[in-house]
């Protein structure tokens, strides 16, 4: 199965300024997260951020935070425990109108089509990213972990998390894989802009 931009949402987990200097390959990880967020904006993919205990660990990298529609402040390691699932799959709105409204079978579902493909990246991979991704899988989302936009303080912890996530059913992808699957064709109107971000 390929990613579909119209069915995707992007979640960026805990790229916090006090944490990033201690993260393995931290600069490259942030650069790829920024590419993802910019591509998401070009392709109308909703983008959400999370921050773990920002009073101690600080807010996310400012350029990244600015590209998120909303940022969830959390104390649980899994953002799902703090309500991320409700952001990704909001409850259906009650139908509005009066007795002369269209019959139910002709009404469009409130909020449009669901976006169940969750593209997720972040730090630390073996803690907040992994626990959030596992909970999203349990909540029946399709989860795609962007490996080159994830890391931990050690490479060993990061790689152990990738093994566990793959075993649980998450798809492991790279930033470029996401870009070209979201585009699907060189004829896409945003192709040149996305290609510029990848190069």
Secondary structure by P-SEA (a helix, b strand, c coil): cccccccbbbbbccccccccccccaaaaaaaaaaaaaaaaaaaccbbbbbbccccccccccaaaaaaccccccccccccccccccccccccccccccccccccccccccccccccccccccccccccaaaaaaaaaaaaccbbbbbccccccccaaaaaaaaaaaaaabbbbbcaaaaaaaaaccccccaaaaaaaaac
